[in-house]
Amino acid sequence: MNMNISDDEIRHDVEEDQTPNGKGPSTRDMANQLRTKLGCKVSYCKIYKGREIAKSLVRGTHEHGYGVFDAYHYMLEFTNPGSKTAL
């Protein structure tokens, strides 16, 4: 049986199955879960890609983090008038 599994389906499984340590399931665990739930084998590459997409949705990207520096700087100055701030 050959099924095409989308990155969205893998992303959904990663978001649902977060472990207490915050790392989420390993690619091997995900492969086993998908084989059990959907009855098909998913490539390591597709699992890895879906996992990375899910992590960036949960944690945010580096670009987004750098993009909010100006807003953070503004809020620091606004909430702490008279303080010296620099970024």
N, C-alpha and C positions, 0 to 999 in steps of 0.2 A: 504494500500500500504506500503510495507516494503522495504526501500532502505537502502543500506549501504553507509554512507557518510564517506569519508576518512578525516584524519587529515589535509591533504594537501588542501582540498577544504575549510575547516574551516579556516585554516591559511591564505589562499588567501583572504577570506572575511575580516578577521581582518586587514590584511595589506592594503586593499583597503579602509576600512571604519574607518580610524583614525579620532577621534574627535579633535576639537581645543585644548582641554586641554591635549592632548597627551596620554590619558589613553585608548582610543579606546572604542568600544562598550562594554556594560556589557554582561554577559552571557545570561541574559534574552532578551536583545535587539538582540543578535546574534541568539538566538533560534527563535525569531519572524521573523527575516530576512530570516533565512534558511527555515522556514516553508512557508513564502511567496514566496521566489525565487524558492525553489525546491519542495515545496508541501509535505514535510515530517517532522516528528518530530525527533529531534536529542537529544540524552541524554545530561544531564548536564556535565557528566564526559568527554564525547567526545568534547564538546564545550570548556570546561576548558583546556583540554590537547592541543587542537589546538591553543587556545589563548596563552598559555604559550610558545609553540613552536614559534609562531609568534613574541611574545615579545622578546624572546631570540635571534631571527634572527635580529630584528631591533636594540635592545639595546646591544647585545653581552652578553656573559656569564661572570660570575665571574672568571672562569678559564682562559678565554682569557685575561681579564683585568690584572690578575696577571702575565700572560705569557709575556706581553709586557713591564714589568717593566725594564728589562735589556736593551731593545732597547731605552726606554725613558731615562734611565740613561745615555746611550751612547750619545744620541742626546743632552742632557743637557750639558755634558762635551764638546762635539764637538762645540756647538754653543756659549758656554761661557768659553773659555779657561782661565785657571788660577783660576776659581771659585772652591770652595770646594763643592762636592756633595757626598751624602751617601744615600743608600737605605737600 
